[in-house]
């Protein structure tokens, strides 16, 4: 997690502000509406703002009009979804939207000209609040088999997508410290279901697992669409990163065998 410097007095004028980094570590439900907690690190200080999805949606339209050709291709904005079909306050829905909005902002901030643009800095400074950082100290056992995971790429097949899962164990010799496996979304989802079934009698352990990756009906979503594939890649990477930090999961043979631990 990025360490943020606390806010100092003497914030420079908005037009001189530069966004160095941004994250959305959590959310708050206020009056039944989800507000995402956006933590921002500027050139001289740090702060946070609360933003509803509707504010992101409005800002996205403005960004698209203003940035045009300079808009980064990897900045996939999560589409609006009707409440009629899914609760917008379910843990799974909130986590999915949080991850995608965070990736979206990070892609924008990674472009220097956009990170300094008054439209983006204005969005990330309106309603700014004092930053209260409550970092969790996550300590993992010394003998874990996986210390890092990422999904840097995908392989498009004729009728499905394979996700390249890169894994590492920095406690092993360099020759054996890195490997990769190729998995379809369905395989990852089935592994998750199998893991949850194995913990059905241990509610406390079950509650420590990250929200399961969400299935999407092919009737409503084109699973071969580039934006859909990129969104799913981001979400699956986030899920696996959280999974290997879960003490119950990282000890499970279901997870270890699935991720190719020999």
Secondary structure, DSSP 8 states (H G I E B T S, - for coil): --------S----GGG--EEEEEEEEEEEETTEEEEEEEEEESS-EEEEEE-HHHHHHHHHHHHHHHGGGS-TT--------TTTS-TTSHHHHHHHHHHHHHHHHHHHTSHHHHT-HHHHHHHHTT-B------------TT-S-SEEEEEEEEE-SS-EEEEEEEE-TTS-GGGSEEEEEE-HHHHHHHHHHHHHHTTT-HHHHTTS--------TTTS-TT-HHHHHHHHHHHHHHHHHHTTSHHHHT-HHHHHHTT--
